[in-house]
Amino acid sequence: MHKADTSQDPKAEQPTFDREAYMEAMAKAAEPTFWGYLGCELASATPEAVVVTLDVQPHHMNMMGIVHGGVLSSLMDNAMGIAVMLERPGESTVTSNLNVHFVMPAREGVLTVTASIVHQTRRSVTTECKITDAKGELVAISTGSFRVK
C-alpha cells in the first residue's frame, strides 16, 4: 500500500474537524460576551477570510457622533481572532499586538469587517483586517499578532 507524502504539508497530519459545528459552538459561546454586547454577526468564515458585520447603533457612537474607535478596534480584534481560532482549532491563542489605523469616520449603517491570516509559525499568527462602511468606503485597517500557547 502506498502512503501519501505529508512531509511538505504540516496540516496533513492534523485531525480534521467539523468547521460548521465549531463555528456554531463559537457563536453560541460568544453571545453573552463582549462580542454579543457589541452586536457582532459572523457573516462568513472561509480559510481565506472571516467576515463580521455590525449594524451601528447609538451606543456605538462617541460624543462627536461617529463610531467610537474602541468599537472599531474591538471589531477588528474579534474578526482576526476568529480567523486565528479557525486556523488553529483546539490551540489556545491570545492577541499579543493590535495595530489600528483609523482612515475615515463611520457614522451609521452596517460595517463590514474582513480579516485574514498573513503569516504563521508554530507559536504566532499574524493577521490583517479592514473595515468598510455601507458604501464600501474604507474606515479602518489593522494588523494583529496572536500568541499560540
Beta strands, then each sheet from edge to edge (+ up, - down):
strand 1: 41-45
strand 2: 50-55
strand 3: 93-102
strand 4: 110-120
strand 5: 124-132
strand 6: 138-148
sheet 1: 1+ 2- 4+ 5- 6+ 3-
end
